[in-house]
Amino acid sequence: MTRGPLKAIVVGAGIGGLAAAIALRRVGVQVEVYERAGELRATGSALSMMSNAVTALADLGIDLHLEKHGRQIQRFQIRTGGGRLIRTLPFPEACRDAGAPSFCVSRPDLQRALLAEAGDCPIELGAVATGFTHTDDGAEVTFEDGRVARGDVLIGADGFHSAVRRQLAGLDDARDGGYVCWLGIVPFRHPRFTTGYVGHYWGSGQRFGLIDIGHGRAYWWGTRNMPPEASHHWRGGKGEILRAYAGWADEVREVIRITPEEDIIAVPAQDRPFLEDWGRGPVTLLGDAAHPMLTSLGQGAAVAIEDAVVLARCLTAASDPARGLRRYEDLRRERTRELVTASRAASDAQHLENPLRRALRDLRLACAPRRSLLARDTAMLTFTPVPATP
């Protein structure tokens, strides 16, 4: 009996879900996407599309033309809160060695690029998943409004609060990062804010990022240590943020000052302990649903895109869908575990409050051999294609 094309149900239309839909359709899988939101509207913040995401997409012949939507990273500097340079990282060279540039782009611009590439892929909105069942022949998802979707495979790409993960493994293991994140995008000009600039500023228990995302705009983020009861329900205003960065570099204070208060978003920092088993039968997880990580390395979106490409390759190479999903999970486990762990370690180091430990951290970075920094970043930015044979 000849089997027709595989059909995948993707729950979640964020970056990971759209990337999965694009990658799966590229290899001939039929896809339906179900999104809980009532409209596809990415708001507020921005993110990094690192070299590994670009090369992963290129593995399937996909080009999102990110140079039109965002800005290529050309200079990456670490500074003290007051603006003193600690180290210029060899990041552009690492991108070159990894085989592709890295970009910074706003979420709405990236969403537009992904939707354009997704073309006529069916995307159902207002679909709040409540559970799923599965057999050897496929999976069935039910939704709050009574809708039902059936497919040969089910991909949970529904983010940190994933309904698919909840049924597979539960959601009672969220870990607080120990700080709040403030996010904003605003048109910005400053002598230090040059084309392709990425600046990270380190203070006592707090950080700041100032990033060129193209089209004359700056994306900025600020973090500050605080307990979960404060970071998860922060209700302060722009005045509190400005006070938190009093005495910091001029460009830091200025970009906060000119950002309209209503355009500033506050979110808690969270991840989860690494989940070893992502699926069973014809069901698996992808992106933040599988391996949420803190944002310290800027790899969340890129790794979700890696997942999507590896998933597509594994499904088309497998003799049956479940075997393809297990191979995908096996290939992704070590890489994603390392990045979840490294993101948490980087976050802890960058939020130190003890003056001596902070001084030693900065000195180690300033004195680190350039070749070791280059090797570290190149490894992080390199996508490894799926081996030809299982």
C-alpha positions in Angstrom: 0.0 0.0 0.0 1.5 3.4 -1.0 1.4 6.1 1.6 0.5 9.6 0.6 2.5 12.7 1.8 3.0 13.0 5.5 0.8 15.5 7.3 2.1 17.5 10.3 0.1 19.4 12.8 2.2 22.3 14.3 0.8 23.8 17.5 2.2 27.4 17.8 2.9 30.0 15.2 5.8 31.7 16.8 9.3 31.7 15.4 9.8 28.0 16.0 6.3 27.0 14.7 6.6 29.0 11.5 10.2 27.8 10.9 8.9 24.2 11.3 6.1 24.8 8.9 8.5 26.3 6.3 11.1 23.5 6.7 8.6 20.7 6.6 6.8 22.1 3.5 10.2 22.5 1.8 10.7 18.7 2.1 7.2 17.8 0.9 5.3 17.4 4.2 1.8 18.8 4.4 1.4 21.2 7.3 -1.4 22.8 9.3 -0.5 25.4 12.0 -2.7 26.2 15.0 -2.1 29.3 17.0 -3.8 30.2 20.3 -3.7 34.0 19.6 -6.5 35.6 17.8 -4.2 37.5 15.4 -0.6 37.1 14.2 1.0 40.1 15.8 4.5 40.1 17.1 5.1 43.0 19.4 7.8 44.9 21.2 11.1 43.3 21.3 13.8 42.0 19.0 16.2 39.1 18.8 19.3 37.7 17.3 19.3 35.5 14.2 22.7 34.0 14.6 24.9 32.4 11.9 23.7 28.9 12.9 20.1 29.8 12.0 21.2 31.3 8.7 23.2 28.2 7.7 20.5 25.8 9.0 17.9 27.5 6.7 20.4 27.5 3.8 20.7 23.7 4.2 17.2 23.6 2.9 17.7 26.4 0.3 15.8 28.9 2.4 16.9 32.6 2.5 14.8 35.0 4.6 16.8 38.0 3.2 17.6 39.2 6.7 19.8 42.0 5.5 16.6 43.7 4.3 14.7 43.2 7.6 17.4 43.7 10.2 21.1 44.5 10.6 24.2 42.4 10.4 26.3 42.4 13.5 29.6 44.2 12.7 30.9 45.1 16.1 30.3 43.4 19.5 31.7 45.1 22.6 31.5 44.4 26.3 31.6 47.6 28.5 31.2 48.5 32.1 28.0 50.3 33.1 29.9 53.6 32.9 30.9 52.8 29.4 34.6 51.8 29.8 35.5 49.2 27.2 36.3 45.7 28.6 36.7 43.8 25.4 35.8 43.9 21.7 34.8 40.3 20.9 36.0 38.7 17.6 32.4 38.0 16.8 32.4 39.0 13.1 35.4 36.7 12.6 33.5 33.9 14.3 30.5 34.4 12.0 32.9 34.2 9.0 34.4 30.9 10.3 30.9 29.6 11.0 29.9 30.2 7.4 27.3 33.0 7.6 26.7 36.5 9.1 24.6 37.0 12.2 21.7 39.5 12.3 19.6 41.4 14.8 16.0 42.0 13.8 12.8 43.0 15.4 10.2 40.3 16.1 7.6 41.9 13.8 10.1 42.1 10.9 11.2 38.5 11.4 7.6 37.4 11.6 6.9 39.1 8.3 9.8 37.4 6.7 8.7 34.0 8.0 5.1 34.5 6.9 6.3 35.5 3.4 8.3 32.3 3.2 5.4 30.2 4.6 3.3 31.3 1.7 -0.1 29.7 1.6 0.5 27.4 4.6 -2.8 27.0 6.5 -2.7 28.9 9.9 -5.7 28.6 12.2 -5.9 31.4 14.8 -7.7 31.4 18.1 -6.9 27.7 18.5 -6.2 27.0 22.2 -5.0 23.4 22.4 -6.4 21.5 25.3 -4.9 18.0 24.8 -4.0 15.3 22.3 -4.3 11.6 21.7 -2.1 9.4 19.5 -1.9 6.0 18.0 0.7 4.3 15.8 -1.1 5.9 12.8 -0.9 9.6 14.0 -2.1 12.1 16.5 -5.3 14.1 17.1 -5.3 17.5 18.9 -8.4 19.0 20.5 -9.0 22.7 21.0 -11.0 24.8 23.4 -13.6 25.8 20.8 -14.3 22.2 19.8 -12.0 22.1 16.8 -10.1 18.9 16.1 -6.9 18.5 14.0 -5.4 15.2 12.9 -2.1 14.4 11.4 0.7 11.8 11.0 2.8 13.8 13.4 2.2 16.5 16.0 4.9 19.2 16.7 4.5 21.1 19.9 6.1 24.5 19.1 3.9 26.4 21.5 6.5 28.1 23.6 7.4 28.3 27.3 3.8 27.4 28.5 3.4 24.7 25.9 0.1 22.7 26.1 1.8 19.8 24.3 4.6 19.7 26.8 2.2 20.0 29.7 0.6 16.7 28.7 4.0 15.0 27.8 6.0 16.1 30.9 4.2 18.7 33.0 4.9 22.4 33.5 5.8 22.6 37.2 9.5 23.0 36.8 9.9 26.6 35.7 13.1 28.2 37.1 13.4 31.9 37.8 16.4 33.7 36.4 16.6 36.1 39.4 15.9 39.3 37.5 13.5 41.3 35.4 14.0 42.2 31.8 13.0 45.6 30.3 12.7 45.7 26.5 12.3 48.6 24.1 12.7 49.6 20.4 13.1 53.3 19.4 14.6 55.4 16.6 18.1 56.3 17.9 21.3 58.1 17.0 24.4 58.5 19.1 28.1 58.7 18.3 28.8 55.3 19.9 25.8 53.7 18.2 27.5 52.9 14.9 26.2 50.6 12.1 26.0 47.0 13.2 26.7 47.8 16.9 26.0 45.4 19.7 27.0 46.7 23.1 26.6 44.8 26.4 27.1 46.8 29.5 27.8 45.1 32.8 27.0 46.6 36.2 26.4 45.3 39.7 23.5 42.8 39.5 22.3 44.3 36.3 23.1 44.5 32.6 22.1 46.5 29.5 22.1 45.8 25.8 22.1 48.4 23.0 21.7 46.9 19.6 21.3 48.2 16.0 18.4 46.4 14.3 18.5 48.5 11.1 16.2 51.2 9.7 17.5 53.7 12.2 16.3 51.8 15.2 17.9 50.6 18.4 16.7 47.6 20.3 17.6 47.8 24.0 17.2 45.6 27.0 17.9 46.1 30.6 18.0 43.6 33.5 18.2 44.0 37.2 18.3 41.4 40.0 15.1 41.1 42.0 13.2 38.3 43.7 10.5 36.4 41.7 7.6 38.1 43.5 8.9 41.4 42.1 10.2 40.4 38.7 7.1 38.4 37.8 4.7 41.3 38.7 6.8 44.4 38.0 4.6 47.5 37.8 7.2 50.2 38.0 7.5 53.0 35.4 10.2 54.4 33.2 11.3 56.6 36.1 12.3 53.5 38.0 14.3 52.2 35.0 16.1 55.5 34.6 17.0 55.5 38.3 18.3 52.0 38.0 20.7 53.2 35.3 21.7 56.5 36.9 25.4 57.1 36.3 25.6 54.6 33.4 27.0 55.5 29.9 25.3 58.4 28.2 24.0 56.2 25.3 22.3 53.9 27.8 20.5 56.6 29.7 19.6 58.5 26.5 18.0 55.5 24.7 15.8 54.8 27.8 14.9 58.5 28.1 13.6 58.8 24.6 11.6 55.6 24.6 7.9 56.2 25.2 6.9 54.6 28.5 4.0 52.7 26.8 6.5 51.0 24.5 8.6 49.5 27.3 7.9 45.8 28.0 8.8 44.1 31.3 9.1 40.3 31.5 10.6 37.9 34.1 13.7 35.8 33.2 12.8 32.1 33.2 14.0 28.8 31.9 13.4 25.1 32.8 15.7 22.3 33.8 16.7 20.4 30.6 14.1 17.9 29.5 15.7 14.7 28.3 12.6 13.1 26.6 10.7 15.4 24.2 8.1 13.1 22.8 6.5 9.7 22.3 5.0 8.1 19.3 4.2 10.6 16.6 4.5 13.6 19.0 7.5 15.8 19.7 8.5 19.3 20.9 10.5 22.1 19.3 12.1 25.4 20.4 11.1 26.9 23.7 8.5 24.1 24.3 11.4 21.6 24.4 14.4 23.5 25.8 13.6 27.1 27.0 16.8 28.9 27.9 17.7 32.3 29.3 18.5 35.0 26.8 22.2 35.6 27.8 23.6 34.0 24.7 20.9 35.2 22.3 20.4 31.7 20.9 16.8 30.9 21.6 15.4 31.8 18.1 18.4 30.4 16.2 18.2 27.0 18.0 14.5 26.7 17.3 15.3 27.2 13.6 18.0 24.5 13.9 15.4 22.2 15.4 13.0 22.9 12.5 15.6 22.0 9.8 16.8 18.9 11.6 13.3 17.8 12.2 12.4 18.1 8.5 15.5 16.2 7.4 14.9 13.4 9.9 11.3 12.9 9.0 12.0 12.6 5.3 14.8 10.2 5.8 13.0 7.8 8.2 11.1 4.7 7.4 8.2 5.8 9.7 7.4 9.1 11.3 8.0 8.1 14.9 11.4 6.8 14.1 12.2 10.1 12.4 11.1 12.1 15.5 13.2 10.0 17.8 16.2 10.5 15.6 15.6 14.3 15.5 15.4 14.3 19.3 18.6 12.3 19.6 20.5 14.6 17.3 19.3 17.7 19.1 19.7 16.7 22.7 23.4 17.4 23.3 23.5 20.7 21.4 20.4 22.1 23.2 21.4 20.8 26.6 24.8 22.6 26.3 23.2 25.9 25.3 20.6 25.7 28.1 23.4 25.1 30.6 25.7 27.8 29.1 23.0 30.4 29.0 22.3 29.9 32.7 26.0 30.0 33.5 26.5 33.2 31.5 23.5 34.8 33.1 24.8 34.0 36.6 28.3 35.4 35.7 26.8 38.6 34.2 24.6 39.4 37.2 27.2 39.2 39.9 27.0 41.8 42.7 30.2 41.1 44.7 32.7 43.7 43.6 35.7 41.4 43.8 34.1 38.7 41.7 32.9 41.2 39.2 36.5 42.6 38.9 37.9 39.1 38.4 35.3 38.3 35.8 36.1 41.5 33.8 39.8 40.9 34.1 39.5 37.3 32.8 37.5 38.5 29.8 39.9 41.4 29.1 43.0 39.0 29.2 41.5 36.0 27.5 43.4 34.9 24.4 41.7 36.0 21.3 41.9 32.5 19.8 40.0 31.0 22.7 37.2 33.6 22.4 37.1 33.0 18.6 36.9 29.2 19.1 34.2 29.5 21.7 32.0 31.7 19.6 32.6 29.8 16.3 31.5 26.6 18.0 28.3 28.2 19.2 27.6 29.7 15.8 28.2 26.6 13.8 25.2 24.5 12.6 26.0 20.8 12.0 23.9 19.3 9.1 22.0 16.1 9.6 24.3 13.1 8.8 23.3 11.4 5.6 22.7 8.0 7.2 21.0 7.2 10.6 
